[in-house]
Amino acid sequence: MDFKGWEDLDTRQWWIAALLVSGSLLVGAASTGHTTTTIIAAGAVVWSIAEWIQHPYQVSISNGMKITAYHRRWTPFGTLLDIVGIGVILFALVRYVRLGGQLL
């Protein structure tokens, strides 16, 4: 997980924004006892970390120009985290429906 620093953060790194939002939601929901929301946020945190792993910072030089990109690079660990994160989110959504739409 290569992180360049805050000054170089750009909009192509959406998974970091998702991680910040879901991490904050996880802390807030866990501290107030909202179980379903906590499970959804935990799944989103795991999924965001997986996307961070799967999109490494890549630099190449073409025709004398420096090109930076975040192309997906499939890794077994990143794929496993993707599956776990999405599975946890789906579990929470099924739990939400079975409880009659209560996020507590």
Order of alpha helices (4+ residues) and beta strands (2+ residues): alpha-alpha-beta-beta-alpha
